[in-house]
Amino acid sequence: MNALTAFPPLDIPETIAAGPGPGQTDTRVLARFAGAGLADHMQADVLRGMIECKHMLRSLWGTTNTYTFGVAGTGWSGLDAMFCAVQPGDTVVAFVNGTFSGIDGQTLRMKAATADELAANPLDPLAASVVTINVPHGTSVTREVIEAALTEHKPKWAFMAHWETGSGRINDIRALSDACQATGAMGLVDAVSSLGVSDFAIDDYPGIVGWASCPQKGVACLPLTYAPVSFSDRYIDVLKETGARTYAHHPILEARHWAIIDGKDAEKGTYHRTHSGYAVAAFHEALRIALEDGVANRAAEYTRHEAILREAVTVMGCDVTSNMTSLLVLDLPPAFKGREMELVQACRAQGFGIWPTLSEPVQVRIGILNLLSEQTITDIALRFGQALNDLGAQIDLAEIETLLRNRYSEALAA
């Protein structure tokens, strides 16, 4: 048997990405990706695209931070770049209230662990200098919790996720910024799920010195393009003093690929790490779309559509416990408790990509990233209702469809 018969062509069908992310990629982005010419990575348009992406990112983030650029890869690449300033023995307070802030906390323990602590448990070291504040699943990190922890421990670094998709909760970055300023800590924020969805500007939060996001959620680009990051001058100054034990994701070295050298923008593009013209074209178009929509307008659209979908699934008997506007995290009706995975797997088998939570308690997650229309929200609601009926529920889908139609008519008339 030769390789061609052993491995047939890979045909991936189109599905509805209705989970916490990746989201649906806009057809304009896909067209730019596929339509990019086979270009040398130093071709003039590739360099121009990188320069313009850098400036568009600053507008989208709402910042004047010079060190604002994209790290090649997924959101984990951007987070790794942000965390690389944390050195062994550094004092850290990490707030954890879900799966992904928990993984971030693990990363911080690995960064801050001494050589002996890391050797004792290489994959999950018990770094004595890191204090983890565990907030119950389904609960937001509040000002009271933040202020108490930073006042008591007075760390060098304080970390929090802005929007925690593991539990669907929004955490208080205003309180984090204020507490960091009051205690002298330097704030680090995982904005993987909030950039491009929430209406906020980095420069309004001076206590936070490092931000990291991803390309495949609010920015709605192909997953393997660029993870947006932004660092204040204070963060860069600290990094210059201490260094970082990495080369690939070192913020100062990585910024040079985007023509940010010695804290200033170069007049033109510079030699870079062979960034793909396809990725640059896709990322450039995704940022153009985000800025055309406007941060405030897009945030309002997410709020509107999430509220309508929330009402629909609540009428179906579900209890929504999240407060994000791009994601519903919910408990199924009591009669179907324990059958969450069965429902999710059945939906995914039909091209309807919803997700379970990845940690206890098991809940269902339904996302609406880049699915902001009456047609798509109606499709999601009816597919979910049918999935519940397949488990034995008796939901009147015609009633749900009427509810959705009425809510959208009311919104249009308002």
VOGU-3710 file (C-alpha; in Angstrom, 3 decimals, decimal comma):
1> mnaltafppl> 0,000/0,000/0,000  1,480/3,338/-0,978  1,085/6,602/0,901  -1,546/7,983/-1,471  -3,907/5,070/-0,842  -3,139/4,941/2,877  -3,853/8,634/3,389  -6,691/10,045/1,268  -7,136/13,823/0,871  -8,272/15,595/4,028
11> dipetiaagp> -11,728/17,075/3,509  -12,867/19,078/6,541  -16,575/19,976/6,438  -17,848/23,389/7,439  -19,194/23,556/10,981  -20,718/26,185/13,247  -18,025/27,243/15,724  -20,449/27,931/18,575  -18,083/27,452/21,470  -15,748/29,671/23,520
21> gpgqtdtrvl> -13,303/29,922/20,602  -11,993/29,712/17,978  -14,817/31,700/16,470  -16,076/31,899/12,911  -13,487/33,500/10,646  -14,908/36,206/8,399  -15,007/35,309/4,709  -13,108/38,532/3,981  -10,237/37,278/6,133  -10,248/33,882/4,433
31> arfagaglad> -10,239/35,560/1,028  -7,211/37,686/1,933  -5,413/34,632/3,263  -6,099/32,551/0,152  -5,565/35,458/-2,237  -2,143/36,502/-0,982  0,569/36,035/-3,582  3,472/33,685/-3,024  5,716/36,457/-1,749  9,164/36,669/-0,280
41> hmqadvlrgm> 8,810/37,537/3,407  10,701/40,788/2,818  8,470/41,852/-0,074  7,367/45,486/0,291  3,656/44,787/0,773  4,355/42,197/3,465  6,462/44,735/5,362  3,833/47,441/4,879  1,166/45,063/6,180  3,161/44,366/9,333
51> ieckhmlrsl> 3,677/48,070/10,010  -0,033/48,778/9,516  -1,055/45,824/11,711  1,047/47,266/14,518  -0,721/50,627/14,307  -4,174/49,067/13,971  -3,509/46,963/17,063  -2,753/50,079/19,079  -6,096/51,543/17,997  -7,960/48,331/18,823
61> wgttntytfg> -6,296/48,016/22,240  -6,772/51,715/22,962  -3,144/52,378/23,806  -0,091/54,443/23,014  2,205/51,608/24,137  4,968/51,375/21,553  5,520/47,729/22,430  2,228/46,603/20,913  2,489/43,897/18,259  1,546/40,342/17,345
71> vagtgwsgld> 3,335/37,204/18,513  3,254/34,490/15,855  1,033/31,646/17,074  -2,059/31,182/19,208  -3,074/32,871/22,429  -0,678/30,656/24,375  2,197/32,251/22,442  1,112/35,735/23,494  0,655/34,671/27,103  4,091/33,078/27,154
81> amfcavqpgd> 5,578/36,344/25,911  3,822/38,292/28,655  4,838/35,870/31,424  8,477/35,718/30,360  9,333/38,750/32,519  8,560/36,714/35,650  11,832/35,435/37,090  12,599/32,641/39,591  11,813/33,865/43,083  9,599/36,743/41,942
91> tvvafvngtf> 6,593/37,276/44,189  3,306/36,784/42,355  -0,382/36,824/43,248  -2,486/34,921/40,689  -6,277/35,001/40,726  -7,848/31,783/39,429  -11,542/31,280/38,744  -11,641/28,809/35,866  -9,737/26,437/33,612  -7,654/28,945/31,692
101> sgidgqtlrm> -6,683/31,253/34,530  -5,736/28,013/36,283  -3,358/27,105/33,446  -2,004/30,660/33,543  -1,406/30,205/37,260  0,477/26,982/36,572  2,628/28,817/34,014  3,433/31,498/36,571  4,472/28,873/39,119  6,811/27,392/36,520
111> kaatadelaa> 8,282/30,816/35,707  8,702/31,877/39,328  9,928/28,546/40,686  13,507/28,296/41,846  15,729/25,613/40,311  15,114/23,327/43,296  11,335/23,887/43,245  11,204/23,181/39,516  13,293/20,019/39,854  10,999/18,760/42,635
121> npldplaasv> 7,933/18,984/40,396  8,839/20,097/36,861  5,297/20,247/35,448  3,518/21,793/38,412  6,053/23,251/40,843  5,002/24,527/44,236  6,701/27,901/43,954  6,780/29,435/47,421  6,837/32,948/45,965  3,503/32,491/44,153
131> vtinvphgts> 0,221/32,944/45,990  -2,794/31,550/44,168  -6,159/33,032/45,107  -8,744/30,429/44,103  -12,164/31,939/43,467  -15,036/29,431/43,098  -16,041/28,355/39,580  -18,884/30,509/38,276  -17,831/33,466/40,416  -16,070/36,641/39,283
141> vtrevieaal> -12,910/37,992/40,893  -14,102/41,088/42,748  -12,527/44,289/44,042  -12,776/43,081/47,635  -10,847/39,890/46,872  -8,210/41,718/44,797  -7,553/44,478/47,313  -7,316/42,059/50,231  -4,785/39,826/48,464  -2,536/42,583/47,135
151> tehkpkwafm> -2,607/44,506/50,396  -1,598/41,407/52,350  1,060/39,992/50,016  2,372/43,106/48,198  3,713/41,089/45,235  5,938/42,186/42,400  3,415/40,826/39,881  -0,372/40,426/40,054  -2,163/38,329/37,430  -5,788/37,915/36,404
161> ahwetgsgri> -7,799/36,860/33,379  -10,129/39,590/32,156  -12,765/37,208/30,728  -12,417/33,621/31,959  -13,944/31,336/29,319  -13,623/28,274/31,521  -16,484/29,567/33,646  -17,761/32,438/31,504  -17,071/35,115/34,090  -15,847/38,712/33,739
171> ndiralsdac> -13,294/39,795/36,334  -12,724/43,319/37,640  -9,673/44,742/35,841  -10,453/48,241/37,141  -9,994/46,938/40,666  -6,810/45,118/39,659  -5,332/48,272/38,142  -6,262/50,369/41,185  -4,867/47,822/43,638  -1,634/47,518/41,669
181> qatgamglvd> -1,167/51,271/41,764  -1,875/51,345/45,491  0,568/48,540/46,338  3,246/48,990/43,657  2,523/45,652/42,015  2,695/45,249/38,248  -0,499/43,870/36,740  -0,576/41,220/34,025  -3,858/40,470/32,230  -5,005/37,565/30,079
191> avsslgvsdf> -7,290/39,350/27,600  -7,601/36,342/25,289  -11,407/36,447/25,327  -12,118/40,149/25,767  -10,110/41,892/23,035  -12,420/42,730/20,148  -15,522/41,899/22,181  -15,422/44,192/25,214  -15,285/47,986/25,049  -12,139/48,844/27,013
201> aiddypgivg> -8,873/50,706/26,447  -5,535/49,648/27,898  -4,455/53,175/28,731  -7,377/53,516/31,147  -5,722/50,895/33,401  -2,260/52,248/34,315  -1,629/49,671/37,031  -1,604/46,902/34,420  1,705/46,710/32,555  1,263/43,627/30,374
211> wascpqkgva> -1,607/42,410/28,205  -1,911/39,303/26,037  -4,699/38,169/23,743  -5,220/35,772/20,832  -6,153/35,923/17,144  -9,042/33,473/17,014  -11,659/34,948/19,341  -12,654/38,621/19,317  -10,207/39,467/16,527  -11,851/36,643/14,548
221> clpltyapvs> -8,841/35,645/12,478  -7,342/32,310/11,558  -6,084/30,590/14,736  -2,447/30,399/13,628  -1,740/34,036/12,849  -0,786/36,493/15,592  -1,501/36,834/19,292  -1,791/40,553/20,156  0,307/41,747/23,081  0,968/45,148/24,598
231> fsdryidvlk> 3,527/46,213/27,194  3,990/49,480/29,039  7,332/51,235/29,359  7,505/50,092/32,995  7,252/46,438/31,951  9,938/46,894/29,281  12,237/48,661/31,765  11,932/45,749/34,193  12,603/43,286/31,396  15,755/45,195/30,428
241> etgartyahh> 17,008/44,917/33,993  16,238/41,241/34,594  16,217/39,666/31,135  14,104/36,673/30,197  14,935/32,983/29,851  13,576/32,747/26,329  14,481/33,850/22,856  11,446/33,072/20,710  8,921/35,005/22,798  11,158/37,637/24,382
251> pilearhwai> 9,047/40,832/24,086  11,964/43,137/23,269  13,480/40,766/20,718  10,093/39,861/19,248  9,203/43,549/18,872  12,209/44,039/16,616  10,528/41,871/14,004  7,764/44,481/13,932  10,236/47,348/13,527  10,055/48,407/17,182
261> idgkdaekgt> 13,682/49,043/18,115  14,948/50,663/21,317  11,433/51,764/22,207  10,752/53,519/18,914  9,073/52,689/15,622  11,492/52,313/12,738  10,578/54,311/9,637  10,086/51,164/7,567  9,781/47,418/7,966  12,817/45,456/9,033
271> yhrthsgyav> 14,193/41,942/8,760  11,888/39,530/10,582  11,437/35,897/11,479  10,038/34,811/8,109  6,473/35,802/8,879  4,104/34,432/6,238  2,560/36,828/3,746  -0,639/34,775/4,042  -0,799/35,253/7,807  0,011/38,959/7,540
281> aafhealria> -2,744/39,453/4,941  -5,318/37,626/7,058  -4,413/39,406/10,282  -4,390/42,777/8,517  -7,919/42,214/7,191  -9,235/40,997/10,540  -7,972/44,164/12,205  -9,472/46,309/9,440  -12,858/44,688/10,043  -12,615/45,185/13,811
291> ledgvanraa> -11,825/48,879/13,394  -14,554/49,328/10,772  -17,068/47,843/13,217  -15,745/49,986/16,079  -15,053/48,592/19,536  -18,093/50,222/21,150  -20,468/49,154/18,386  -19,203/45,599/18,365  -19,453/45,373/22,165  -23,052/46,592/21,994
301> eytrheailr> -23,874/43,986/19,336  -22,493/41,178/21,482  -24,520/42,429/24,441  -27,721/42,522/22,377  -27,393/39,076/20,794  -26,213/37,379/23,972  -29,227/38,688/25,888  -31,636/37,309/23,292  -29,968/33,891/23,168  -29,801/33,830/26,981
311> eavtvmgcdv> -33,548/34,370/27,189  -34,188/31,596/24,673  -32,158/28,936/26,501  -33,623/30,066/29,835  -37,119/29,463/28,450  -35,855/25,977/27,534  -35,223/25,385/31,250  -31,476/26,043/31,380  -29,779/28,106/34,093  -27,154/30,505/32,684
321> tsnmtsllvl> -24,377/31,201/35,189  -22,018/33,305/33,030  -21,877/37,062/32,514  -19,713/37,276/29,395  -21,377/38,638/26,268  -19,720/36,263/23,782  -20,386/33,044/25,687  -23,194/31,358/27,600  -22,173/28,894/30,295  -25,224/27,014/31,511
331> dlppafkgre> -26,646/24,148/33,511  -29,037/21,869/31,654  -32,578/21,402/32,980  -32,491/19,265/36,156  -33,926/16,209/34,366  -30,841/16,061/32,123  -28,106/16,731/34,684  -25,197/14,374/34,035  -25,894/14,140/30,303  -23,915/17,227/29,300
341> melvqacraq> -21,221/15,314/27,392  -23,824/13,219/25,601  -25,561/16,369/24,391  -22,331/18,096/23,357  -21,100/15,060/21,426  -24,432/14,711/19,628  -24,341/18,375/18,621  -20,772/18,176/17,382  -21,592/15,075/15,317  -24,071/17,277/13,444
351> gfgiwptlse> -21,594/20,100/12,786  -22,812/22,218/15,711  -19,650/22,937/17,697  -20,674/23,677/21,274  -18,423/22,768/24,218  -18,542/21,406/27,743  -16,597/23,114/30,497  -13,152/21,564/30,923  -13,256/21,412/34,708  -15,837/20,654/37,380
361> pvqvrigiln> -18,693/21,237/37,577  -19,516/20,060/34,048  -21,607/22,649/32,240  -22,396/23,459/28,603  -20,829/26,392/26,766  -22,445/28,075/23,747  -20,481/30,847/22,060  -21,450/33,503/19,530  -18,048/34,760/18,352  -18,541/36,484/14,994
371> llseqtitdi> -22,076/35,049/14,816  -23,902/38,322/15,337  -27,084/38,130/13,308  -30,704/37,153/13,848  -30,263/34,251/11,446  -27,259/32,725/13,194  -28,595/33,230/16,731  -31,904/31,657/15,699  -30,065/28,719/14,135  -28,003/28,198/17,292
381> alrfgqalnd> -31,057/28,356/19,571  -33,126/25,957/17,482  -30,262/23,477/17,082  -29,714/23,514/20,832  -33,436/23,101/21,504  -33,606/20,171/19,125  -30,623/18,572/20,855  -32,467/18,833/24,176  -35,561/17,317/22,588  -33,426/14,438/21,311
391> lgaqidlaei> -32,534/13,755/24,946  -36,228/13,640/25,834  -37,174/17,265/26,490  -40,456/18,621/25,163  -39,459/22,097/24,036  -41,825/23,853/21,651  -39,356/25,002/19,003  -42,022/27,049/17,256  -42,493/28,977/20,503  -38,735/29,563/20,729
401> etllrnryse> -38,607/30,750/17,129  -41,472/33,160/17,778  -39,745/34,505/20,895  -36,570/35,165/18,919  -38,439/36,828/16,083  -40,271/39,097/18,525  -37,117/40,082/20,384  -35,303/40,993/17,200  -38,312/42,961/15,973  -38,394/44,857/19,263
411> alaa> -34,665/45,569/19,040  -35,047/46,833/15,481  -37,904/49,114/16,484  -36,052/50,522/19,516
//
